[in-house]
Amino acid sequence: MSTTNKIALVTGGSRGLGKNMALAIAQKGIDVIITYNSNREEADKVVAEIEQAGQKAAALQLNTGEAKSFDTFIQLLSGVLSTTFSTNKFDFLINNAGIGIHASFAQTTEEQFDNLMNIHFKGAFFLTQKALSVLADGGRIVNISSGLARFATPGYAAYASMKGAMETLTKYQAKELGARGIAVNIVAPGAIETDFGGGMVRDNEEINKGIASQTALGRVGLPDDIGGVVAFLCTDEARWINAQRIEVSGGMFL
């Protein structure tokens, strides 16, 4: 029975929203492979948590900003699919890995721009392209955007531009991969209490209150508000949702 389980790959799944997504996906009875950039220990803890929930899990190292490493990563992924999961395909790709850089448009350096582009756009573009060979027909891709692609909050010009690019790419992926039965959607979280961007939303009471006052439901988001939505997009109930931007922000800046 276990060999028939669907498998999700969550990039940046060792902490923050990615960890929440990975655990929520596992609760749907789906096996999970997570990637981590540097913290193997945290990744192993997430794997153990998923296994305790009754699903198979594995962790692989990946820097999504290094497109040249993707061929090697896909080889490693194929090996793990074979040895740990007794299959040669996975079903759901969650392009979650990311970093936050806060800098005004006038102050953004070329290095910051390139870093954000390599991780949030180029990385997600080419990792998905390379993964097509091991992504099952009838599978799903879930990209991650941000509320910042809809409303403008000073300090995120470069970051939000990459997310805007991902929103456009999502439609093209949905159109071009439809022949394989692969649905592609993008989830746009609002402000969330995590360690993202140095934990600004979580730890700065003034910022936290300010965002809550601009949100229809009167608080900032929590990781638990996001993971379940991504997990839902991996279920059969979500099979007819395609090429959609789903904002999960509690109604920010309406």
PLY file of the C-alpha trace (Angstrom):
ply
format ascii 1.0
element vertex 254
property float x
property float y
property float z
element edge 253
property int vertex1
property int vertex2
end_header
0.00 0.00 0.00
2.73 2.47 0.99
4.35 2.34 -2.45
1.19 3.86 -3.96
1.45 7.01 -1.84
1.82 10.28 -3.68
5.05 12.18 -3.05
5.60 15.93 -2.64
8.88 17.81 -2.95
8.97 20.98 -0.82
11.96 23.27 -1.35
13.07 25.12 1.77
11.08 22.69 3.89
13.28 22.68 7.00
11.83 25.79 8.65
9.19 28.52 8.53
6.40 28.22 6.00
8.08 25.38 4.13
8.18 23.24 7.25
4.51 24.01 7.89
3.65 23.07 4.30
5.61 19.81 4.55
3.83 18.78 7.77
0.40 19.77 6.45
1.01 17.78 3.25
2.04 14.74 5.30
-1.22 15.00 7.24
-3.02 14.44 3.91
-1.36 11.02 3.62
1.29 12.20 1.16
4.98 11.28 1.48
7.37 14.25 1.54
10.87 15.09 0.38
12.16 18.42 1.71
15.19 20.42 0.69
17.32 22.51 3.03
20.06 24.98 2.23
22.42 24.73 5.21
20.79 23.34 8.35
20.81 19.54 8.11
19.85 19.18 11.77
16.60 21.13 11.37
15.80 19.21 8.19
16.29 15.88 9.98
13.87 16.99 12.71
11.20 17.73 10.10
11.81 14.31 8.49
11.39 12.66 11.91
8.15 14.59 12.49
6.75 13.48 9.13
7.71 9.88 9.86
5.98 10.10 13.25
2.86 11.19 11.36
3.05 7.87 9.49
4.50 9.04 6.16
7.81 8.38 4.46
10.18 11.35 4.29
13.65 12.37 3.17
15.79 15.53 3.13
18.18 16.68 0.39
20.57 19.63 0.36
19.82 22.25 -2.29
20.71 25.88 -2.87
17.93 27.08 -5.17
20.07 30.09 -6.10
22.63 27.82 -7.82
20.97 26.72 -11.08
24.15 24.92 -12.18
23.66 22.44 -9.31
20.20 21.33 -10.45
21.30 18.47 -12.73
23.19 16.90 -9.83
20.22 17.52 -7.52
17.81 15.75 -9.91
20.18 12.76 -9.95
20.18 12.70 -6.13
16.40 13.07 -6.12
16.03 10.14 -8.53
18.23 8.04 -6.25
16.15 8.85 -3.18
12.88 8.21 -5.05
14.22 4.78 -5.95
15.76 3.76 -2.61
13.39 5.36 -0.08
10.11 5.45 -1.99
10.48 2.55 -4.50
9.42 4.70 -7.46
10.93 6.86 -10.20
8.48 9.79 -10.11
7.10 12.32 -7.65
3.73 14.08 -7.84
3.80 17.55 -6.30
6.48 20.24 -6.58
6.24 23.09 -4.06
8.62 25.93 -5.02
8.84 27.50 -1.57
12.54 28.18 -0.84
13.29 31.86 -0.43
15.00 34.67 1.41
13.92 38.17 2.36
15.95 41.27 1.58
14.53 44.61 2.72
15.93 47.56 0.77
14.35 50.59 -0.83
14.36 50.79 -4.63
16.97 53.57 -4.48
19.25 51.56 -2.17
18.96 48.07 -3.72
22.37 46.80 -4.88
23.00 44.70 -7.97
24.21 41.91 -5.69
20.94 41.96 -3.71
18.94 42.00 -6.95
20.88 39.06 -8.40
20.56 37.09 -5.17
16.79 37.56 -5.09
16.43 36.80 -8.79
18.59 33.66 -8.63
16.61 32.20 -5.72
13.06 33.40 -6.32
12.78 33.45 -10.11
15.65 31.87 -12.02
15.99 29.09 -9.46
12.28 28.26 -9.42
12.15 28.51 -13.24
14.99 26.08 -13.95
14.45 23.73 -11.02
10.91 23.15 -12.28
12.19 22.70 -15.83
14.75 20.09 -14.71
12.18 18.36 -12.47
9.78 17.76 -15.39
11.61 14.51 -16.16
10.73 13.07 -12.73
7.39 14.82 -12.15
4.48 12.47 -12.77
1.83 13.19 -15.37
-1.29 14.40 -13.57
0.89 16.00 -10.90
0.80 19.53 -9.50
3.13 22.47 -9.16
2.54 25.05 -6.42
4.59 28.23 -6.70
4.81 30.77 -3.90
4.28 34.49 -4.39
3.55 37.23 -1.87
0.86 39.79 -1.13
3.63 42.27 -1.98
3.10 41.52 -5.68
-0.42 43.02 -5.38
0.15 45.94 -2.97
3.30 48.02 -2.68
5.08 48.23 0.67
8.30 50.27 0.45
11.46 48.19 0.80
10.47 45.21 -1.33
10.80 46.46 -4.94
13.19 43.71 -6.06
11.66 40.89 -4.01
8.11 41.68 -5.13
9.20 42.02 -8.76
10.51 38.43 -8.67
7.20 37.29 -7.21
5.34 39.15 -9.96
7.48 37.27 -12.47
6.54 33.98 -10.79
2.85 34.87 -11.08
3.21 35.34 -14.83
5.30 32.17 -15.15
2.60 30.18 -13.33
0.10 30.89 -16.11
2.57 29.86 -18.80
3.44 26.65 -16.94
-0.26 25.83 -16.55
-0.86 26.40 -20.27
2.17 24.45 -21.47
2.02 21.55 -18.99
-1.72 21.04 -19.27
-1.22 18.39 -21.95
0.45 16.26 -19.25
-2.43 16.85 -16.85
-0.22 18.96 -14.58
-2.03 21.83 -12.81
-0.01 24.85 -11.70
-1.11 27.42 -9.12
0.56 30.12 -7.04
-0.13 30.88 -3.37
0.49 34.44 -2.17
0.82 34.69 1.63
0.31 38.02 3.36
2.54 39.06 6.27
3.30 35.99 8.44
4.91 35.58 11.85
8.06 33.58 11.00
11.84 34.11 11.10
11.60 35.31 7.47
13.36 38.63 6.83
14.90 38.51 10.31
11.54 37.87 12.00
10.40 41.45 11.42
6.65 40.75 11.46
6.92 38.34 14.38
9.25 40.34 16.63
8.47 44.02 15.95
5.30 44.81 17.89
4.72 48.08 16.03
4.94 46.43 12.59
2.78 43.54 13.83
0.04 45.88 15.09
0.21 48.04 11.97
-0.33 45.04 9.67
-3.12 43.67 11.89
-4.93 47.02 11.64
-4.77 46.85 7.83
-6.06 43.26 7.68
-9.80 42.56 7.48
-9.56 39.67 9.96
-7.64 41.85 12.42
-4.37 39.98 12.95
-1.20 39.01 11.10
-0.85 35.57 9.60
0.63 32.47 11.23
2.43 29.60 9.45
-0.58 27.38 10.16
-2.68 29.72 8.00
-0.62 28.81 4.92
0.51 25.19 5.02
-3.00 23.73 4.83
-3.83 25.75 1.71
-0.76 24.38 -0.10
-1.63 20.87 1.12
-5.20 21.28 -0.18
-3.82 22.14 -3.64
-2.17 18.69 -3.60
-5.47 16.87 -2.98
-7.94 15.44 -5.47
-10.53 18.02 -4.36
-8.33 20.73 -5.90
-7.94 18.94 -9.25
-9.86 21.59 -11.25
-8.03 24.62 -9.81
-5.46 25.72 -12.36
-3.44 28.84 -13.24
-4.79 30.65 -10.17
-3.22 33.15 -7.79
-4.58 32.35 -4.36
-3.85 35.08 -1.83
-3.85 33.88 1.77
-3.60 37.12 3.72
-6.73 37.42 5.85
-7.71 40.34 3.61
-4.72 42.68 3.71
-5.05 46.20 2.28
-8.50 45.67 0.81
0 1
1 2
2 3
3 4
4 5
5 6
6 7
7 8
8 9
9 10
10 11
11 12
12 13
13 14
14 15
15 16
16 17
17 18
18 19
19 20
20 21
21 22
22 23
23 24
24 25
25 26
26 27
27 28
28 29
29 30
30 31
31 32
32 33
33 34
34 35
35 36
36 37
37 38
38 39
39 40
40 41
41 42
42 43
43 44
44 45
45 46
46 47
47 48
48 49
49 50
50 51
51 52
52 53
53 54
54 55
55 56
56 57
57 58
58 59
59 60
60 61
61 62
62 63
63 64
64 65
65 66
66 67
67 68
68 69
69 70
70 71
71 72
72 73
73 74
74 75
75 76
76 77
77 78
78 79
79 80
80 81
81 82
82 83
83 84
84 85
85 86
86 87
87 88
88 89
89 90
90 91
91 92
92 93
93 94
94 95
95 96
96 97
97 98
98 99
99 100
100 101
101 102
102 103
103 104
104 105
105 106
106 107
107 108
108 109
109 110
110 111
111 112
112 113
113 114
114 115
115 116
116 117
117 118
118 119
119 120
120 121
121 122
122 123
123 124
124 125
125 126
126 127
127 128
128 129
129 130
130 131
131 132
132 133
133 134
134 135
135 136
136 137
137 138
138 139
139 140
140 141
141 142
142 143
143 144
144 145
145 146
146 147
147 148
148 149
149 150
150 151
151 152
152 153
153 154
154 155
155 156
156 157
157 158
158 159
159 160
160 161
161 162
162 163
163 164
164 165
165 166
166 167
167 168
168 169
169 170
170 171
171 172
172 173
173 174
174 175
175 176
176 177
177 178
178 179
179 180
180 181
181 182
182 183
183 184
184 185
185 186
186 187
187 188
188 189
189 190
190 191
191 192
192 193
193 194
194 195
195 196
196 197
197 198
198 199
199 200
200 201
201 202
202 203
203 204
204 205
205 206
206 207
207 208
208 209
209 210
210 211
211 212
212 213
213 214
214 215
215 216
216 217
217 218
218 219
219 220
220 221
221 222
222 223
223 224
224 225
225 226
226 227
227 228
228 229
229 230
230 231
231 232
232 233
233 234
234 235
235 236
236 237
237 238
238 239
239 240
240 241
241 242
242 243
243 244
244 245
245 246
246 247
247 248
248 249
249 250
250 251
251 252
252 253
